[in-house]
Amino acid sequence: MKVLVVDDDVVARMMLMHLVDSCGAYDIVEADDGEDGWRQLEAGLRPGIVFCDLRMPRLDGLGLLARVRAAPALAALPFVLVSAAADADTLAEAGRQGADGYIVKPFAAGQVRAQLTRLVHPDEEPAAVLRRLGIGRERLQAYLGGLQRQLEETGAAIPPSRDRLLQLAEGCATLGLADSAARLRAAAAAVADAAPASPHTQAALAQALGAVRRQQARVPD
């Protein structure tokens, strides 16, 4: 899995890359500021997660995060901000902008590992889902197809209801998509009555839809 590390401070960037490397076998890609990171993403880079410094020239962490959340192909990308700032206002703004996590400098391997573990959950193998549910591949594909349609319909609803998001989360969990289920539950918890769909909710739906499509392609013949 690719991990994109964005930081204009070369020493801090190297330290963070080393900590990511110490957490497992990751293909680490570096960017020296937000503009460089965005250029690589626009060119087709699709990391499994981004660790991005908050304060940078040209394009800062919140600026890059805003671009990522506004791009349909990238909206569900797990995005962790890194900064020496730990005040309540900064943390609240990161949350409002759709950050999935926040690490305070000076960081340690435990912080990085916790974010990777929390945000990058591998989907259950379809063969394991078949055994757990006691069904055949045709039935599993039918379930996945139904969940795909419901996700697409919910994405078109403004806003999706809390109950609907929780229902979709349970569907994802049943079909082995634990990360998607966790994201949808978090989105449901943040839903305010009569409020428009937030970027976080839209990103969770987009991520779940992508996970369903990947799972469909992995079902054994």
VEXDOKOL-61873 format. One line per field, with one value per atom (N, C-alpha, C, O): y, x, z; residue number from 1; residue in three letters. Coordinates in steps of 0.001 Angstrom, whole numbers, m for minus. Atoms other than C-alpha are relative to their C-alpha. Example, Ala and Ser with C-alpha at 12.3 -4.5 7.8 and 13.67 -1.06 7.14 Angstrom:
% residues 2
north = [m1190  m4500  1200  1181  m1190  m1060  1090  2198]
east = [890  12300  900  1936  m820  13670  m770  m261]
up = [0  7800  0  665  m60  7140  730  899]
i = [1  1  1  1  2  2  2  2]
aa = [ala  ala  ala  ala  ser  ser  ser  ser]
This chain:
% residues 221
north = [m1199  0  1247  1330  m1265  3491  928  987  m1023  6158  1288  1309  m1294  9811  838  1056  m845  11964  1377  1514  m1365  15728  911  1071  m917  18152  813  253  m853  21138  m55  332  147  20460  m1370  m2392  1271  17788  m923  m2139  834  16591  m631  m1828  523  16250  m1038  m2053  949  14522  m1341  m2404  1227  12024  m778  m2006  666  11298  m704  m1844  604  10665  m1192  m2211  1124  8465  m1204  m2343  1078  6446  m674  m1898  563  6008  m841  m1907  791  4856  m1322  m2383  1205  2410  m1002  m2213  888  1026  m704  m1649  582  196  m1133  m1804  1070  m2232  209  1129  m45  m2849  945  520  m1010  376  587  713  m702  2019  1489  2026  m1384  5564  970  856  m1047  8529  1335  1582  m1269  11992  1183  1128  m1262  15507  1130  1100  m1035  18680  1159  2070  m936  20772  m402  m1379  361  20763  21  m836  m65  21819  m1223  m1778  1196  18986  m1234  m2075  1113  16535  m11  m1064  m88  17778  m344  m1000  318  17550  m1511  m2037  1449  13893  m696  m1674  580  13122  240  m655  m295  14850  m876  m1221  825  12787  m1474  m2283  1369  9589  m769  m1934  682  8748  m296  592  389  6824  m713  m1942  611  6264  m545  m180  504  4339  975  905  m983  7217  1131  915  m1170  10721  504  682  m735  12188  1350  1401  m1314  15940  1048  1181  m1089  18816  1085  1293  m1038  21619  1316  1924  m1308  24692  m159  m678  73  24905  1191  1719  m1055  27586  m538  m1745  311  27654  m609  28  626  25209  m757  m1709  629  24251  m1265  m1644  1266  21076  100  m771  m168  22391  288  m132  m270  23670  m1270  m1480  1270  20278  m885  m1542  792  18585  447  m390  m516  20863  m462  m831  465  19954  m1487  m1921  1446  16242  m306  m1131  285  16305  464  m52  m507  18246  m819  m640  813  15727  m1347  m2107  1256  12803  m1238  m2163  1183  10354  m118  m1176  m23  11337  238  169  m484  12335  m942  m493  961  9135  m321  m1176  289  9200  328  1470  m300  8867  1062  944  m1169  12133  362  699  m300  12724  1247  1295  m1220  16194  m152  m807  49  16613  1427  2227  m1378  19757  85  m773  m286  21182  680  730  m685  23067  m1031  m1958  945  21262  728  147  m755  24011  m453  m1039  469  23367  559  m152  m607  25804  m697  m958  665  24139  m1399  m1803  1347  20660  31  m821  m111  21775  321  m223  m350  23328  m1199  m1409  1208  20134  m952  m1548  861  18187  519  m251  m593  20623  m186  m354  135  20331  m1452  m1717  1396  16545  m827  m1884  799  15380  m1269  m1236  1269  11723  m206  m1018  149  12099  1185  2024  m1146  14499  m504  m1125  382  13876  1267  2145  m1172  16405  m280  m1305  89  16960  376  1190  1052  15725  m1327  m1719  1214  12482  m1227  m1184  1262  8891  m1110  m949  1119  5537  m464  m872  437  4696  818  282  m852  7680  m363  m469  332  6796  m1366  m1530  1356  3112  13  m690  m75  3995  525  22  m545  6071  m1010  m1175  1010  3376  m1133  m1592  1087  709  422  m350  m475  2830  265  m6  m493  4119  m949  m814  881  1344  m1440  m2213  1353  m1794  m794  m397  799  m4493  m622  m1046  643  m5809  m1503  m2086  1453  m9377  m674  m207  738  m11862  m531  m1049  504  m12773  m1463  m1847  1412  m16482  m156  m1035  52  m15819  453  m95  m459  m13915  m1118  m1340  1109  m16851  m1063  m1571  1009  m19253  505  m230  m550  m16945  63  m243  m143  m16341  m1303  m1437  1267  m19863  124  m506  m227  m18691  m275  m469  183  m19165  1329  2390  m1226  m16687  823  2052  m751  m15796  839  1980  m749  m14796  1162  2248  m1086  m12772  1135  2305  m1049  m10921  752  1962  m661  m10230  961  2068  m876  m8814  1242  2361  m1125  m6658  948  2167  m843  m5426  828  1996  m739  m4475  1113  2216  m1029  m2631  1130  2300  m1030  m808  936  2156  m841  410  901  2071  m804  1571  1132  2239  m1048  3480  1101  2286  m988  5174  841  2057  m732  6105  943  2066  m834  7420  1184  2282  m1107  9501  1103  2261  m997  11246  703  1720  m612  12029  1130  995  m1156  15425  408  907  818  14810  m1428  m1663  1340  11079  7  736  19  10263  m788  m1596  735  8989  m1497  m2322  1411  5732  m680  m1841  583  5192  m285  m1333  209  5611  m1182  m1963  1128  3165  m1313  m2326  1211  657  m412  m1594  285  930  m496  m1371  446  552  m1468  m2222  1401  m2732  m896  m2011  767  m3909  m200  m1290  102  m3155  m973  m1798  892  m4930  m1454  m2327  1366  m8012  m575  m1770  464  m8205  153  90  32  m7881  1301  1299  m1301  m4160  818  1758  m586  m3145  1482  2260  m1404  148  865  1918  m754  1321  98  1145  m18  344  1030  1774  m951  2366  1439  2296  m1362  5434  424  1565  m344  5290  212  1086  m227  4941  1366  2073  m1308  7978  1114  2129  m1005  9907  112  1213  m18  8901  745  1489  m671  10118  1513  2258  m1431  13517  670  1888  m564  13970  858  427  m893  16929  49  94  m26  16996  1196  2323  m1030  18945  706  1747  m619  19740  m596  m1754  567  19336  m1065  m1108  1049  16370  633  1499  m554  17124  m676  m1775  670  16415  m1320  m2261  1243  13780  m1112  m2245  993  11982  m425  m1615  308  12221  m853  m1775  778  10900  m1428  m2371  1342  7962  m826  m2010  706  7049  m369  m1471  269  7344  m1129  m1990  1043  5184  m1362  m2356  1257  2524  m530  m1734  422  2457  m602  m1623  540  1950  m1354  m2251  1267  m827  m1115  m2249  997  m2625  m452  m1647  361  m2502  m856  m1795  822  m3850  m1402  m2390  1307  m6640  m835  m2044  724  m7556  m626  m1757  490  m7938  m1131  m1901  1008  m10181  m1303  m2289  1215  m12713  m1110  m907  1074  m16061  m519  m530  563  m17567  m1391  m2014]
east = [830  0  863  1853  m732  1211  m450  m1629  260  1469  652  1855  m530  1877  305  m564  m442  3870  322  1181  m141  3638  493  m180  m548  5858  1104  1970  m1036  7974  1311  2354  m1207  10454  603  35  m568  12754  351  198  m345  13920  m1254  m1277  1260  10363  m590  m1133  528  9355  733  114  m787  12195  m340  m427  349  11317  m1349  m1501  1322  7677  47  m595  m152  8625  623  209  m639  10885  m994  m992  975  8064  m1036  m1430  934  5652  650  33  m717  8274  136  112  m157  8708  m1299  m1290  1304  4982  m411  m1411  365  4953  605  1396  m548  5724  m846  m1800  725  4507  886  2099  m682  5457  m193  m1273  123  6181  356  1415  m204  5856  63  m751  m147  7012  m327  m157  266  5947  513  339  m647  7743  m900  m464  1017  4581  m1347  m1441  1330  863  m156  m836  93  1234  636  99  m650  3669  m873  m1010  891  1319  m1200  m1582  1167  m1643  383  m383  m451  362  97  m304  m133  1122  m1365  m1577  1341  m2500  m738  m1417  625  m3733  564  m141  m658  m1240  m376  36  482  m2872  471  103  m420  m1172  m1225  m2039  1127  m3651  515  510  m486  m2211  m1154  m2311  1014  m4046  m290  m1345  151  m3548  995  2051  m879  m2000  299  m610  m418  m2  511  1451  m301  211  210  m600  m275  1796  m1067  m1609  1036  m597  527  m115  m534  1625  1063  2146  m947  3333  m206  m1314  162  4019  m707  m886  686  2235  m1384  m2391  1288  m504  146  922  m149  m958  m852  m1532  696  m2457  m1500  m2106  1441  m6016  m372  m1427  256  m5767  32  m820  m66  m4678  m1188  m1766  1146  m7371  m1275  m2077  1193  m10036  m45  m1108  m34  m8911  m307  m1037  231  m8890  m1472  m2047  1402  m12379  m933  m2042  833  m13702  143  m645  m244  m12339  m701  m345  748  m14766  886  593  m866  m11945  855  1428  m875  m10123  m749  m155  743  m12906  60  m12  1  m12716  1396  1551  m1384  m8922  240  20  m314  m7926  1096  2128  m875  m6178  284  m631  m420  m4217  868  1881  m791  m2943  1047  815  m1122  374  404  628  m337  1215  471  162  m378  2819  m1147  m1149  1137  m436  m988  m1380  938  m2759  m1133  m1789  1063  m5192  m1360  m1467  1345  m8915  m506  m1172  482  m9597  587  m124  m645  m7068  m575  m860  555  m8367  m1434  m1822  1383  m11964  m58  m893  m22  m11116  402  m158  m402  m9355  m1186  m1390  1172  m12484  m1058  m1666  1000  m14766  391  m475  m463  m12621  18  241  89  m12927  1240  1394  m1187  m9591  m423  m1305  318  m9693  786  397  m828  m6971  924  1045  m860  m4535  1120  860  m1166  m1011  735  987  m694  755  1499  1930  m1457  4505  464  m193  m802  6871  m727  m1231  782  5305  852  2082  m650  6099  m609  m1677  459  5729  m1387  m2183  1306  2737  m1138  m2204  1037  788  m246  m1388  119  1518  m663  m1558  570  721  m1489  m2271  1410  m2571  m854  m1951  756  m3681  m81  m1136  14  m2675  m968  m1719  880  m4505  m1459  m2324  1387  m7615  m587  m1764  523  m7911  198  m472  m286  m6532  m310  595  428  m8537  m207  m1021  212  m8244  m1387  m1888  1300  m11545  145  1180  14  m12452  13  m647  m41  m11666  m1396  m2079  1334  m14834  m204  m1302  139  m14127  m361  m1140  323  m14228  m1437  m2121  1389  m17512  m958  m1967  839  m18991  m134  m1226  28  m18025  m786  m1583  653  m19233  m1510  m2253  1436  m22636  m645  m1869  543  m23009  m800  m1847  709  m24021  934  2135  m780  m22867  424  m37  m532  m21012  m1085  m1032  1059  m24160  m799  m1165  746  m25968  830  301  m861  m22975  39  m29  1  m22828  m1329  m1362  1305  m26555  m68  m591  m19  m26075  856  460  m885  m23161  m648  m531  681  m25172  m1104  m1288  1049  m28065  562  19  m642  m25764  540  452  m489  m24184  m1127  m958  1136  m27592  m462  m776  437  m28534  985  572  m998  m25263  m146  m50  168  m25806  m1250  m1226  1242  m29386  161  m342  m206  m28317  886  665  m864  m25558  m742  m325  799  m28206  m997  m1575  938  m30351  681  1837  m572  m29795  m944  m2038  m1149  m29184  m444  m1640  392  m29109  m312  314  381  m30761  1001  1767  m863  m28918  m307  605  388  m30919  457  866  m423  m30110  1498  1929  m1443  m26382  338  1236  m242  m26510  m389  287  415  m28403  1067  1387  m1050  m25745  1268  1966  m1163  m23026  m135  834  211  m24564  128  642  m157  m24745  1455  1857  m1432  m21060  663  1477  m598  m20140  m337  525  423  m22141  769  1061  m662  m20379  1514  2187  m1444  m16880  723  1940  m607  m16265  47  m724  m38  m15247  343  m245  m397  m13567  m1167  m1434  1156  m16583  m1076  m1702  1001  m18877  362  m500  m431  m16801  m180  m609  149  m16808  m1467  m1801  1415  m20554  m599  m1448  483  m21208  446  m319  m493  m19016  m775  m1091  784  m20881  m1403  m1939  1342  m24223  6  m927  m84  m23089  101  m280  m200  m22270  m1170  m1169  1128  m25567  m849  m1236  915  m27608  m1322  m1339  1322  m31337  m123  227  278  m32255  1248  1133  m1232  m28580  360  33  m436  m27117  1069  1717  m1012  m24865  1384  1744  m1328  m21377  996  731  m1046  m18177  421  770  m382  m17408  m988  m578  1011  m20686  149  102  m167  m20190  1236  1217  m1228  m16645  m205  292  260  m17844  m814  m542  813  m20463  833  714  m849  m17938  986  1220  m948  m15424  m695  m154  742  m18054  m372  m296  350  m19174  1215  1104  m1219  m15592  357  797  m306  m15114  m917  m474  936  m18239  421  410  m415  m17037  1258  1377  m1205  m13625  m349  210  377  m15279  m692  m478  664  m17455  1023  849  m1024  m14350  824  1450  m809  m12712  m745  m133  761  m15529  477  521  m529  m14165  m1033  m2234  896  m15595  m480  m1239]
up = [0  0  0  727  57  m885  1135  1485  m1023  1829  m482  m746  416  813  1234  2078  m1111  3255  m562  m1433  520  2675  1118  2137  m1010  4613  m659  m1330  604  3538  774  247  m816  6369  m299  88  454  4940  1163  1049  m1148  8375  598  885  m537  9695  m949  m512  988  6465  78  44  m99  6745  1275  1255  m1255  10373  m117  324  139  9528  m945  m690  915  6589  709  494  m744  8889  944  1079  m925  11413  m744  m271  805  8698  m397  m305  419  7440  1148  927  m1152  10960  370  1159  m335  11097  m929  m673  922  8179  m1362  m1573  1362  4518  m852  m1504  759  2918  m1090  m920  1081  m366  253  4  m454  833  m1119  m1736  1002  m1545  739  1628  m704  m452  m899  m2117  685  m1405  876  2095  m810  m335  366  1069  m487  63  m583  m1325  457  m639  m1505  m2069  1456  m4262  m651  m1610  531  m4914  229  m659  m278  m3218  m930  m1442  890  m5260  m1439  m2144  1361  m8493  m187  m1225  109  m7787  19  m699  m44  m6906  m1311  m1815  1295  m10061  m1099  m2048  1012  m12049  116  m714  m116  m10799  1206  1364  m1216  m7507  865  1118  m849  m5345  1245  1309  m1245  m1878  827  621  m914  797  1120  1750  m1065  3238  m229  m823  89  3386  1408  2219  m1198  6273  m484  m1277  563  5684  1093  2010  m929  7589  m151  m1237  29  8505  m553  m1409  390  8039  m1074  m805  1108  4635  m924  m1008  997  2015  m1243  m1403  1261  m1355  233  m74  m305  m284  1314  1406  m1310  3362  96  m857  m170  4794  m170  m794  147  5019  m1454  m1929  1416  1450  m824  m1687  719  173  363  m503  m439  2243  m709  m1123  674  713  m1450  m1950  1390  m2803  m97  m989  1  m1982  220  m490  m297  m488  m1121  m1258  1091  m3499  m1276  m2204  1191  m6036  158  1059  m173  m6544  70  828  17  m7263  1255  1514  m1176  m4047  1304  2380  m1169  m1657  1193  2337  m1100  387  519  1391  m379  759  1473  1878  m1409  4456  81  m580  m21  5370  1454  2206  m1376  8588  m5  m704  m117  9468  1103  2119  m945  11289  330  m578  m361  13276  1441  2268  m1386  16382  741  1971  m627  17008  536  m173  m611  19409  718  1582  m658  20436  m521  m1598  319  20369  m1322  m2075  1239  17508  m1221  m2192  1128  15207  m203  m1331  94  16004  m526  m1326  466  15455  m1485  m2208  1420  12094  m844  m1920  721  10995  m141  m1198  56  11862  m952  m1695  898  10032  m1461  m2319  1374  6914  m479  m1660  405  6949  225  m386  m314  8367  735  1592  m640  9399  1286  2126  m1181  12029  175  m717  m321  13674  899  1930  m790  14978  415  m410  m524  17186  49  577  m81  16758  1408  2058  646  18012  61  1114  61  16872  312  294  m347  17819  m841  m1431  826  16108  413  m433  m464  18290  m576  m882  587  16976  m1457  m1904  1419  13370  m168  m997  94  13887  326  m313  m371  15573  m1154  m1398  1134  12582  m1131  m1743  1059  10111  345  m515  m418  12120  m56  m470  m56  12537  m1371  m1605  1271  8980  m1167  m2191  1134  6811  412  726  m349  7568  m1286  m2120  1205  4894  m2  1039  114  3607  203  m117  m178  4517  m1367  m2295  1260  1763  m327  556  366  m205  367  769  m362  392  1476  1847  m1422  4134  245  1109  m126  3754  m395  273  443  1823  1090  1344  m1062  4617  1207  1791  m1197  7388  m167  765  240  5790  m469  m444  473  4424  m1275  m1425  1261  957  m1175  m990  1208  m2636  m592  m172  595  m4822  m687  m672  686  m6810  995  713  m1009  m3631  532  767  m476  m2430  m1019  m644  1024  m5745  m7  m229  m50  m5459  1186  1060  m1167  m1954  m265  63  292  m3107  m1003  m873  973  m6083  631  291  m694  m3828  865  907  m826  m1446  m874  m499  923  m4390  m410  m393  410  m5576  1134  914  m1143  m2083  296  642  m207  m1712  m1046  m727  1069  m5068  234  48  m269  m4157  1188  1171  m1182  m760  m324  186  391  m2323  m725  m696  713  m4415  910  525  m943  m1352  756  1157  m696  300  1124  858  m418  3102  258  430  m425  3818  1491  2260  m1414  7123  824  298  m920  10160  m49  m95  19  10102  m1287  m1272  1270  6444  3  m476  m62  7038  901  586  m894  9944  m659  m480  724  7799  m1016  m1143  969  5102  700  187  m762  7732  373  282  m353  8875  m1227  m1137  1226  5282  m354  m760  275  4805  959  545  m990  8029  m307  m202  313  7034  m1178  m1208  1214  3670  60  m969  m178  5116  m247  m433  290  4570  1292  1482  m1339  8087  m23  729  33  7183  m466  112  494  5176  1069  1230  m1064  8042  1067  1535  m1026  10521  m474  298  538  8260  m57  264  89  7710  1388  1566  m1376  11453  518  1175  m422  12087  m687  m67  724  9396  586  710  m588  10930  1329  1632  m1292  14340  m146  757  203  12838  m707  m885  741  10985  935  2021  m729  12206  m757  m1987  631  11543  m931  m578  1007  8383  m501  m1148  497  7659  m1347  m1608  1273  4170  218  1264  m100  3491  115  m684  m209  4810  m916  m1402  792  2849  619  m92  m670  5477  m339  m591  359  4769  m1449  m1761  1415  1018  m231  m1046  142  1366  488  m128  m525  3489  m987  m1184  994  891  m1226  m1760  1159  m1934  282  m567  m362  m77  48  m437  m103  659  m1375  m1620  1357  m2963  m708  m1387  599  m4105  597  m122  m661  m1535  m488  m670  520  m2755  m1391  m1687  1359  m6346  2  m784  m95  m5355  488  11  m531  m3380  m1081  m1167  1092  m6368  m938  m1391  919  m8512  605  m124  m683  m5891  278  688  m269  m5561  m925  m2138  851  m6809  m990  m722  1025  m9963  391  m352]
i = [1  1  1  1  2  2  2  2  3  3  3  3  4  4  4  4  5  5  5  5  6  6  6  6  7  7  7  7  8  8  8  8  9  9  9  9  10  10  10  10  11  11  11  11  12  12  12  12  13  13  13  13  14  14  14  14  15  15  15  15  16  16  16  16  17  17  17  17  18  18  18  18  19  19  19  19  20  20  20  20  21  21  21  21  22  22  22  22  23  23  23  23  24  24  24  24  25  25  25  25  26  26  26  26  27  27  27  27  28  28  28  28  29  29  29  29  30  30  30  30  31  31  31  31  32  32  32  32  33  33  33  33  34  34  34  34  35  35  35  35  36  36  36  36  37  37  37  37  38  38  38  38  39  39  39  39  40  40  40  40  41  41  41  41  42  42  42  42  43  43  43  43  44  44  44  44  45  45  45  45  46  46  46  46  47  47  47  47  48  48  48  48  49  49  49  49  50  50  50  50  51  51  51  51  52  52  52  52  53  53  53  53  54  54  54  54  55  55  55  55  56  56  56  56  57  57  57  57  58  58  58  58  59  59  59  59  60  60  60  60  61  61  61  61  62  62  62  62  63  63  63  63  64  64  64  64  65  65  65  65  66  66  66  66  67  67  67  67  68  68  68  68  69  69  69  69  70  70  70  70  71  71  71  71  72  72  72  72  73  73  73  73  74  74  74  74  75  75  75  75  76  76  76  76  77  77  77  77  78  78  78  78  79  79  79  79  80  80  80  80  81  81  81  81  82  82  82  82  83  83  83  83  84  84  84  84  85  85  85  85  86  86  86  86  87  87  87  87  88  88  88  88  89  89  89  89  90  90  90  90  91  91  91  91  92  92  92  92  93  93  93  93  94  94  94  94  95  95  95  95  96  96  96  96  97  97  97  97  98  98  98  98  99  99  99  99  100  100  100  100  101  101  101  101  102  102  102  102  103  103  103  103  104  104  104  104  105  105  105  105  106  106  106  106  107  107  107  107  108  108  108  108  109  109  109  109  110  110  110  110  111  111  111  111  112  112  112  112  113  113  113  113  114  114  114  114  115  115  115  115  116  116  116  116  117  117  117  117  118  118  118  118  119  119  119  119  120  120  120  120  121  121  121  121  122  122  122  122  123  123  123  123  124  124  124  124  125  125  125  125  126  126  126  126  127  127  127  127  128  128  128  128  129  129  129  129  130  130  130  130  131  131  131  131  132  132  132  132  133  133  133  133  134  134  134  134  135  135  135  135  136  136  136  136  137  137  137  137  138  138  138  138  139  139  139  139  140  140  140  140  141  141  141  141  142  142  142  142  143  143  143  143  144  144  144  144  145  145  145  145  146  146  146  146  147  147  147  147  148  148  148  148  149  149  149  149  150  150  150  150  151  151  151  151  152  152  152  152  153  153  153  153  154  154  154  154  155  155  155  155  156  156  156  156  157  157  157  157  158  158  158  158  159  159  159  159  160  160  160  160  161  161  161  161  162  162  162  162  163  163  163  163  164  164  164  164  165  165  165  165  166  166  166  166  167  167  167  167  168  168  168  168  169  169  169  169  170  170  170  170  171  171  171  171  172  172  172  172  173  173  173  173  174  174  174  174  175  175  175  175  176  176  176  176  177  177  177  177  178  178  178  178  179  179  179  179  180  180  180  180  181  181  181  181  182  182  182  182  183  183  183  183  184  184  184  184  185  185  185  185  186  186  186  186  187  187  187  187  188  188  188  188  189  189  189  189  190  190  190  190  191  191  191  191  192  192  192  192  193  193  193  193  194  194  194  194  195  195  195  195  196  196  196  196  197  197  197  197  198  198  198  198  199  199  199  199  200  200  200  200  201  201  201  201  202  202  202  202  203  203  203  203  204  204  204  204  205  205  205  205  206  206  206  206  207  207  207  207  208  208  208  208  209  209  209  209  210  210  210  210  211  211  211  211  212  212  212  212  213  213  213  213  214  214  214  214  215  215  215  215  216  216  216  216  217  217  217  217  218  218  218  218  219  219  219  219  220  220  220  220  221  221  221  221]
aa = [met  met  met  met  lys  lys  lys  lys  val  val  val  val  leu  leu  leu  leu  val  val  val  val  val  val  val  val  asp  asp  asp  asp  asp  asp  asp  asp  asp  asp  asp  asp  val  val  val  val  val  val  val  val  ala  ala  ala  ala  arg  arg  arg  arg  met  met  met  met  met  met  met  met  leu  leu  leu  leu  met  met  met  met  his  his  his  his  leu  leu  leu  leu  val  val  val  val  asp  asp  asp  asp  ser  ser  ser  ser  cys  cys  cys  cys  gly  gly  gly  gly  ala  ala  ala  ala  tyr  tyr  tyr  tyr  asp  asp  asp  asp  ile  ile  ile  ile  val  val  val  val  glu  glu  glu  glu  ala  ala  ala  ala  asp  asp  asp  asp  asp  asp  asp  asp  gly  gly  gly  gly  glu  glu  glu  glu  asp  asp  asp  asp  gly  gly  gly  gly  trp  trp  trp  trp  arg  arg  arg  arg  gln  gln  gln  gln  leu  leu  leu  leu  glu  glu  glu  glu  ala  ala  ala  ala  gly  gly  gly  gly  leu  leu  leu  leu  arg  arg  arg  arg  pro  pro  pro  pro  gly  gly  gly  gly  ile  ile  ile  ile  val  val  val  val  phe  phe  phe  phe  cys  cys  cys  cys  asp  asp  asp  asp  leu  leu  leu  leu  arg  arg  arg  arg  met  met  met  met  pro  pro  pro  pro  arg  arg  arg  arg  leu  leu  leu  leu  asp  asp  asp  asp  gly  gly  gly  gly  leu  leu  leu  leu  gly  gly  gly  gly  leu  leu  leu  leu  leu  leu  leu  leu  ala  ala  ala  ala  arg  arg  arg  arg  val  val  val  val  arg  arg  arg  arg  ala  ala  ala  ala  ala  ala  ala  ala  pro  pro  pro  pro  ala  ala  ala  ala  leu  leu  leu  leu  ala  ala  ala  ala  ala  ala  ala  ala  leu  leu  leu  leu  pro  pro  pro  pro  phe  phe  phe  phe  val  val  val  val  leu  leu  leu  leu  val  val  val  val  ser  ser  ser  ser  ala  ala  ala  ala  ala  ala  ala  ala  ala  ala  ala  ala  asp  asp  asp  asp  ala  ala  ala  ala  asp  asp  asp  asp  thr  thr  thr  thr  leu  leu  leu  leu  ala  ala  ala  ala  glu  glu  glu  glu  ala  ala  ala  ala  gly  gly  gly  gly  arg  arg  arg  arg  gln  gln  gln  gln  gly  gly  gly  gly  ala  ala  ala  ala  asp  asp  asp  asp  gly  gly  gly  gly  tyr  tyr  tyr  tyr  ile  ile  ile  ile  val  val  val  val  lys  lys  lys  lys  pro  pro  pro  pro  phe  phe  phe  phe  ala  ala  ala  ala  ala  ala  ala  ala  gly  gly  gly  gly  gln  gln  gln  gln  val  val  val  val  arg  arg  arg  arg  ala  ala  ala  ala  gln  gln  gln  gln  leu  leu  leu  leu  thr  thr  thr  thr  arg  arg  arg  arg  leu  leu  leu  leu  val  val  val  val  his  his  his  his  pro  pro  pro  pro  asp  asp  asp  asp  glu  glu  glu  glu  glu  glu  glu  glu  pro  pro  pro  pro  ala  ala  ala  ala  ala  ala  ala  ala  val  val  val  val  leu  leu  leu  leu  arg  arg  arg  arg  arg  arg  arg  arg  leu  leu  leu  leu  gly  gly  gly  gly  ile  ile  ile  ile  gly  gly  gly  gly  arg  arg  arg  arg  glu  glu  glu  glu  arg  arg  arg  arg  leu  leu  leu  leu  gln  gln  gln  gln  ala  ala  ala  ala  tyr  tyr  tyr  tyr  leu  leu  leu  leu  gly  gly  gly  gly  gly  gly  gly  gly  leu  leu  leu  leu  gln  gln  gln  gln  arg  arg  arg  arg  gln  gln  gln  gln  leu  leu  leu  leu  glu  glu  glu  glu  glu  glu  glu  glu  thr  thr  thr  thr  gly  gly  gly  gly  ala  ala  ala  ala  ala  ala  ala  ala  ile  ile  ile  ile  pro  pro  pro  pro  pro  pro  pro  pro  ser  ser  ser  ser  arg  arg  arg  arg  asp  asp  asp  asp  arg  arg  arg  arg  leu  leu  leu  leu  leu  leu  leu  leu  gln  gln  gln  gln  leu  leu  leu  leu  ala  ala  ala  ala  glu  glu  glu  glu  gly  gly  gly  gly  cys  cys  cys  cys  ala  ala  ala  ala  thr  thr  thr  thr  leu  leu  leu  leu  gly  gly  gly  gly  leu  leu  leu  leu  ala  ala  ala  ala  asp  asp  asp  asp  ser  ser  ser  ser  ala  ala  ala  ala  ala  ala  ala  ala  arg  arg  arg  arg  leu  leu  leu  leu  arg  arg  arg  arg  ala  ala  ala  ala  ala  ala  ala  ala  ala  ala  ala  ala  ala  ala  ala  ala  ala  ala  ala  ala  val  val  val  val  ala  ala  ala  ala  asp  asp  asp  asp  ala  ala  ala  ala  ala  ala  ala  ala  pro  pro  pro  pro  ala  ala  ala  ala  ser  ser  ser  ser  pro  pro  pro  pro  his  his  his  his  thr  thr  thr  thr  gln  gln  gln  gln  ala  ala  ala  ala  ala  ala  ala  ala  leu  leu  leu  leu  ala  ala  ala  ala  gln  gln  gln  gln  ala  ala  ala  ala  leu  leu  leu  leu  gly  gly  gly  gly  ala  ala  ala  ala  val  val  val  val  arg  arg  arg  arg  arg  arg  arg  arg  gln  gln  gln  gln  gln  gln  gln  gln  ala  ala  ala  ala  arg  arg  arg  arg  val  val  val  val  pro  pro  pro  pro  asp  asp  asp  asp]
